[in-house]
Amino acid sequence: MTLREINFDGIVGPSHNYAGLSLGNLAATAHAGEVSHPRAAALQGLEKMRANMALGLAQGFFVPLPRPNAGWLEALAADGTIDRGLVAGAWSASAMWTANAATVSPSPDVADGRCHLTVANLVTMPHRSHEWPDTLRQLRLAFADEQRFAVHGPVPACFGDEGAANHMRLTSDHGERGLEIFVYGRSGGRFPARQHEQASRAVARRHGLDPARALFIEQSPEAIEAGAFHNDVVAVANERVLFAHERAFADREAAYGAIRAAFPGVEVVEVASADVSLAEAIRTYLFNAQLVTLPDGAMALVVPEECRESAPVWAWCERMLAGNGPIRRVIPVDVRQSMANGGGPACLRLRVVADPAHVDPRFLLSDAKAERIEATIARHWPEQIDPADLGSEALAETVRGARMALLDLLDLAELA
């Protein structure tokens, strides 16, 4: 069995809009009420996927969820006088950020030798709380081989779980046994802590992880207060490398000490506040990057274009590349539509270590399939959406028709 890291990106849905529903996500709230461009957003995301394939990386995708979610509004007894925020919540395209789809434990880490996935409940934010049933349907379809995968339902909603955005893994090689790091927050600041410690511990138990190979680390309250609503806004790991901001964790020294004790081979690449402030790191999403291992063994950091446009961030990247550290390339990508709604390159992907031969091929991307998806997006996705138009039946018909055209193209009618 050949295990590889496969990045499953969310295809940006045709209802992509800027309703500003995500408290604590500074980019999303800053752009609330602006006109979005779903077609451009989806094409930007697709181009990022193509670029990763060109680097020699395995690439998968998930399709947009059904929107607007009429069943959710019905459950809320929507009667025409309902709050506009709830209407917008039924139209949310936030499932495009598949880092929040699930938490994944690869088979080498798990007692039963299967890759385990637990769908995230996302209960902290109303507009995302209704994603998990449709996300679970996709996960169970894409990873249907029960001899190699175990796909779990959500952790009970009393504990908020936001998936892989708060989970990191260190290992000598993707196919080898690793150390899984669960990062949680504590409530008390002006913004909610979205990942609950007990949710993380429940995921580790249900996945059957060796307690000695699972760490639970508190995220810095300062980082949450500054707008790092998920750990992947201030830290990311890949194989033996942990790339983090100096202020990422509540107790920096204790966190690094625990990680080094459990995984002595870790290489910490830390960005000091004196070089890049916490605010600038969050604004540019330097850490919400894809840290990947290329086929030649070198590591690359796929960052948003906003990093190149920031003088302190780009200066730090250039100094890093001039040294002898493990990250040898920095690759900017244009995902501005996603960035304006609060999600960078890392938000757009769920990392799954698996043999691609055991994944439903309908969810794996090729150059030919990317061309067909591009044509479908160009033909059916709305060019723009004003949040004031959410609730329009004409727009709803356009959005539903666009998604059905994509499902028909991909032979995924069972997700209709």
C-alpha positions in Angstrom: 0.0 0.0 0.0 1.4 3.4 -1.1 0.4 6.1 1.3 0.5 9.7 0.1 -0.8 13.0 1.4 -3.8 14.0 -0.7 -5.1 17.5 -0.4 -8.9 17.7 -0.8 -9.9 21.3 -1.6 -13.4 22.6 -1.5 -14.7 23.8 -4.8 -16.0 27.3 -4.0 -19.8 27.1 -4.2 -22.0 29.3 -6.4 -23.5 31.0 -3.3 -20.1 32.4 -2.2 -21.0 35.7 -0.5 -19.8 38.3 2.0 -22.4 38.3 4.7 -19.9 38.8 7.5 -21.3 36.0 9.7 -18.1 34.7 11.3 -17.4 36.5 14.6 -13.7 36.6 15.4 -12.7 36.2 11.7 -11.5 39.8 11.0 -11.3 39.5 7.2 -14.9 38.1 7.0 -16.4 40.9 9.2 -14.3 43.6 7.5 -15.8 42.8 4.1 -19.3 42.2 5.3 -21.9 43.6 2.8 -19.5 43.8 -0.1 -20.3 42.2 -3.5 -18.6 38.8 -3.9 -17.6 37.1 -7.1 -18.4 33.4 -6.9 -17.2 32.5 -10.4 -13.8 34.2 -9.8 -13.5 32.6 -6.4 -14.1 29.1 -7.7 -11.7 29.6 -10.6 -9.0 30.9 -8.2 -9.5 27.8 -6.0 -9.3 25.5 -9.0 -6.1 27.2 -10.2 -4.5 26.6 -6.9 -5.4 22.9 -7.2 -3.9 22.8 -10.6 -0.7 24.5 -9.4 -0.3 21.9 -6.7 -0.7 19.1 -9.2 1.9 20.7 -11.3 4.2 20.5 -8.2 3.7 16.8 -8.2 1.2 16.7 -5.3 -1.9 14.4 -5.1 -5.0 16.5 -5.4 -8.7 15.8 -4.5 -11.7 17.9 -4.0 -15.2 18.1 -2.4 -18.2 19.6 -4.1 -20.3 22.5 -2.7 -23.1 21.6 -0.3 -26.8 22.2 -1.2 -27.6 25.9 -0.8 -29.7 27.6 0.2 -30.4 25.1 3.0 -34.2 25.2 3.1 -34.4 22.4 5.6 -32.4 24.5 8.1 -34.7 27.5 7.7 -37.7 25.3 8.1 -36.3 23.9 11.3 -35.9 27.5 12.5 -39.6 28.2 11.6 -38.6 30.9 9.1 -41.7 33.0 8.4 -40.5 36.0 6.4 -39.7 38.0 9.4 -36.6 36.0 10.4 -33.3 37.7 11.0 -31.3 38.5 7.9 -28.3 36.8 9.4 -30.1 33.5 9.6 -31.2 33.8 6.0 -27.6 34.5 5.0 -26.6 31.5 7.1 -28.8 29.2 4.9 -26.8 30.4 1.9 -23.4 30.2 3.4 -20.7 28.7 1.1 -18.2 28.3 4.1 -17.9 24.5 3.5 -15.4 25.5 0.8 -12.9 25.6 3.7 -12.5 21.9 4.0 -9.8 22.3 6.7 -13.0 22.4 8.9 -14.6 19.4 7.3 -13.1 16.8 9.6 -10.2 15.7 11.7 -8.1 13.0 10.1 -5.8 10.4 11.7 -3.8 8.4 9.2 -3.7 4.6 9.4 -0.1 4.4 10.8 -1.2 6.3 13.9 -4.3 4.2 14.6 -4.6 0.9 16.5 -6.9 -0.8 13.9 -4.7 0.2 10.9 -7.4 2.3 9.2 -7.5 6.0 8.4 -10.1 7.6 10.7 -12.1 10.7 10.0 -14.5 12.5 12.3 -16.7 15.1 10.7 -16.6 18.5 12.5 -19.8 19.7 14.2 -19.0 23.4 13.8 -21.6 24.3 16.4 -20.0 27.6 17.5 -21.1 29.5 14.3 -24.8 29.1 13.3 -24.1 29.5 9.6 -21.7 26.5 9.7 -23.5 24.3 12.3 -25.7 22.8 9.6 -22.9 21.7 7.3 -21.9 18.4 8.9 -24.8 16.1 7.6 -24.0 16.9 3.9 -20.2 16.9 4.6 -20.6 13.5 6.2 -22.4 12.2 3.1 -19.4 13.2 0.9 -16.8 11.8 3.3 -18.6 8.4 3.5 -18.8 8.4 -0.3 -15.2 9.4 -1.0 -13.8 7.1 1.7 -16.3 4.2 1.4 -13.8 1.4 1.7 -14.5 0.3 5.3 -11.4 -2.0 5.4 -9.2 1.1 5.1 -11.3 4.0 6.4 -13.6 4.7 9.4 -15.7 7.8 8.9 -17.3 9.0 12.2 -20.3 11.3 12.9 -19.7 14.5 14.8 -18.7 14.9 18.5 -21.8 15.8 20.5 -22.7 19.4 20.1 -22.0 20.3 23.7 -18.4 20.6 22.7 -17.4 22.7 19.6 -15.2 20.9 17.1 -13.8 22.7 14.0 -11.8 19.9 12.5 -8.3 19.8 11.0 -7.8 23.5 11.3 -6.9 22.8 14.9 -5.0 19.6 14.4 -1.3 19.1 13.3 0.8 16.0 12.7 4.5 15.4 13.0 6.2 12.4 11.4 9.4 11.4 9.7 7.4 10.6 6.6 3.6 10.8 5.8 3.4 7.0 5.6 5.1 6.5 9.0 3.7 6.6 12.5 3.3 10.2 13.7 2.6 12.5 16.6 -0.9 14.1 16.5 -1.2 17.6 18.1 -4.7 18.9 19.0 -4.9 22.6 19.7 -7.8 24.0 21.6 -8.9 27.3 23.0 -10.5 28.6 26.2 -13.4 31.0 26.3 -13.3 34.4 28.0 -12.2 36.9 25.4 -14.3 39.1 23.0 -14.2 36.3 20.4 -15.3 32.7 21.0 -12.8 29.9 21.3 -14.1 27.5 18.6 -12.2 24.3 19.4 -13.1 22.8 22.8 -10.5 20.7 24.6 -13.0 17.9 25.3 -14.0 17.7 21.6 -10.3 17.2 20.7 -9.9 14.5 23.4 -13.1 12.7 22.2 -11.8 12.7 18.6 -8.4 11.2 19.7 -10.2 8.5 21.7 -12.6 7.5 19.0 -9.8 7.3 16.5 -7.9 4.9 18.8 -4.7 6.9 19.1 -2.0 5.9 21.5 -2.2 8.4 24.4 1.6 8.8 24.2 1.3 9.9 20.5 -1.4 12.5 21.1 -0.7 16.0 22.5 -3.3 18.6 23.6 -2.0 22.2 23.6 -3.8 25.4 24.4 -3.9 28.1 21.8 -2.8 31.5 22.9 -5.7 33.6 24.1 -3.8 36.6 22.7 -3.9 35.0 19.2 -7.6 34.3 19.4 -8.2 37.9 20.5 -6.1 39.1 17.6 -8.3 37.2 15.1 -6.7 33.7 15.0 -10.0 31.9 15.2 -8.3 28.6 14.3 -4.8 27.3 15.1 -3.9 27.1 11.4 -4.0 30.9 11.3 -0.8 31.0 13.5 0.8 27.5 13.1 1.1 24.7 10.6 3.1 21.4 10.6 4.3 19.1 7.9 6.3 15.9 8.5 9.1 16.9 10.9 8.6 20.7 10.6 6.5 22.9 12.9 6.1 26.4 11.4 4.6 28.8 14.0 4.3 32.3 15.2 6.0 33.1 18.5 2.6 33.9 20.1 0.8 30.8 18.7 0.5 28.9 22.0 -0.6 29.8 25.5 2.6 28.5 27.0 5.2 28.6 24.3 8.0 26.9 26.3 5.8 24.2 27.6 4.3 23.5 24.2 7.7 23.2 22.5 9.0 21.1 25.4 6.1 18.6 25.2 6.4 18.4 21.4 10.2 17.8 21.5 9.8 15.2 24.2 7.2 13.3 22.1 8.9 13.9 18.8 12.6 14.6 19.2 13.2 15.1 15.5 11.0 18.1 15.2 12.4 21.2 13.5 10.7 24.4 14.8 10.6 27.3 12.4 9.4 30.2 14.4 8.6 33.7 13.4 9.3 36.3 16.1 6.9 39.1 16.8 9.8 41.5 16.3 10.0 40.4 12.7 6.3 39.9 11.9 3.7 41.1 14.3 0.8 38.8 15.3 -1.6 41.3 13.6 0.4 41.2 10.3 0.7 37.4 10.4 -3.1 37.2 10.7 -3.8 39.9 8.1 -1.6 38.2 5.5 -2.3 34.6 6.5 1.4 33.7 6.5 0.7 30.6 8.6 -2.6 29.7 6.8 -0.4 28.3 4.1 0.1 24.8 2.7 3.3 23.5 4.0 4.0 20.5 1.6 6.7 18.0 0.8 7.6 18.0 -2.9 8.5 14.9 -4.8 12.2 15.6 -4.5 11.9 15.8 -0.7 12.1 19.6 -0.4 9.5 21.5 1.5 7.5 24.4 0.0 5.2 26.9 1.6 2.2 27.9 -0.6 1.1 31.3 0.7 -1.5 33.9 -0.4 -0.3 36.7 -2.6 -1.0 39.0 0.3 2.2 37.7 1.9 4.3 38.9 -1.1 2.6 42.3 -0.8 3.6 42.7 2.9 7.1 44.2 3.4 7.8 42.5 6.8 6.3 39.2 5.8 8.2 38.9 2.5 11.4 40.2 4.0 11.1 37.4 6.6 10.5 34.8 3.8 13.5 36.0 1.9 15.7 35.7 5.0 14.4 32.3 5.6 15.1 31.1 2.1 18.7 32.5 2.3 19.4 30.3 5.3 19.7 26.6 5.6 16.2 25.8 7.0 13.9 23.0 5.9 11.5 25.2 3.9 13.2 25.8 0.5 10.5 27.4 -1.6 7.7 30.0 -1.0 5.0 30.0 -3.6 2.4 32.8 -3.7 -1.1 32.0 -5.0 -4.1 34.2 -5.8 -7.0 33.2 -3.6 -8.2 36.8 -3.0 -11.9 36.0 -3.0 -11.4 33.4 -0.3 -9.1 35.7 1.6 -11.6 38.5 1.7 -14.0 36.1 3.4 -11.4 34.9 5.9 -9.8 31.8 4.4 -6.4 31.2 3.0 -4.7 28.3 1.1 -4.7 26.1 4.2 -8.4 26.7 4.9 -9.3 25.5 1.5 -7.8 22.0 1.9 -8.3 18.8 4.1 -5.1 16.7 4.3 -5.7 12.9 4.1 -2.9 10.4 4.1 -4.1 7.5 2.1 -3.5 5.3 -0.9 -5.2 7.2 -3.8 -6.2 3.8 -5.3 -8.6 3.3 -2.3 -10.4 6.7 -2.7 -13.5 7.0 -4.8 -11.9 8.3 -8.1 -14.8 10.8 -8.6 -13.2 12.9 -5.9 -9.7 12.9 -7.3 -8.6 15.7 -9.7 -6.8 15.3 -13.0 -5.9 17.9 -15.6 -8.7 16.7 -17.9 -11.2 16.8 -15.1 -10.0 20.3 -14.0 -10.7 21.6 -17.6 -14.3 20.2 -17.5 -14.9 21.7 -14.0 -13.5 25.0 -15.2 -15.9 25.1 -18.1 -18.8 24.3 -15.8 -17.9 27.0 -13.4 -17.5 29.6 -16.2 -20.9 28.7 -17.6 -23.0 28.3 -14.5 -21.5 30.1 -11.5 -22.9 33.6 -10.8 -20.5 36.4 -11.7 -21.4 38.3 -8.5 -23.6 38.3 -5.5 -24.8 41.2 -3.4 -25.6 40.0 0.2 -28.9 42.0 -0.2 -29.9 39.5 -2.9 -29.7 36.5 -0.5 -33.2 35.1 -0.2 -34.1 35.8 -3.9 -35.8 32.8 -5.5 -34.2 33.7 -8.9 -30.8 33.6 -7.3 -31.6 30.4 -5.5 -32.6 28.7 -8.8 -29.2 29.8 -10.4 -27.3 28.5 -7.4 -29.1 25.2 -7.3 -28.8 24.8 -11.1 -25.0 25.5 -11.0 -24.4 22.9 -8.3 -26.5 20.3 -10.2 -24.5 20.9 -13.4 -21.3 20.2 -11.4 -22.8 17.0 -9.9 -23.9 15.8 -13.3 -20.4 16.5 -14.7 -18.8 14.5 -11.9 -21.4 11.7 -11.9 -22.2 12.5 -8.3 -26.0 12.7 -8.6 -26.4 10.8 -5.3 -25.3 14.0 -3.5 -28.2 16.0 -5.0 
